[in-house]
């Protein structure tokens, strides 16, 4: 499970780099629904922040 989750989050980072912020945000939110602490949660929060800032929701 951990590998799949981290792979998904790294894919979400790639999506941010491709300006596909909505999909990246969905992946990050899905990850946060299943894990609330630890390395994966930290990565998910980072992806979420990138996605939100990338689509102009936060600056």
Buried (B, 14 or more C-beta within 10 A) or exposed (E): EEEEBBEBBEEBBEBBEEEBBEBBBBBBBBBBEEBEEEEBBEBBEBBBBBBBEBBEEEE
